[in-house]
Amino acid sequence: MTAITMAADKIGWTLMDFYKKIQAHFKARAVQKRTKSELSRLSDHELNDIGISRSMIGVTAWEAYKIEIERQTRKHGGVV
């Protein structure tokens, strides 16, 4: 834990900033996994109805991850 604190200090983060970044990553990762899982359960016809193909599921889930990270950043005033 001391090494993490020292590394965070070198790049200008507080321990709370570091914690918030880790927490935001795990929340965004959960959103990514849930998005991928839910889209994978849809039929090709249902996916076509919402404008994506089966090959786009991974990319769409990654976009959901990035959107969640942005949301967390705004929530914490740009800290994450």
Stockholm file with secondary structure:
# STOCKHOLM 1.0

chainA/1-80         MTAITMAADKIGWTLMDFYKKIQAHFKARAVQKRTKSELSRLSDHELNDIGISRSMIGVTAWEAYKIEIERQTRKHGGVV
#=GR chainA/1-80 SS CHHHHHHHHHTTCCHHHHHHHHHHHHHHHHHHHHHHHHHHHSCHHHHHHTTCCGGGHHHHHHHHHHHHHHHHHHHTTTCC
#=GC SS_cons        CHHHHHHHHHTTCCHHHHHHHHHHHHHHHHHHHHHHHHHHHSCHHHHHHTTCCGGGHHHHHHHHHHHHHHHHHHHTTTCC
//
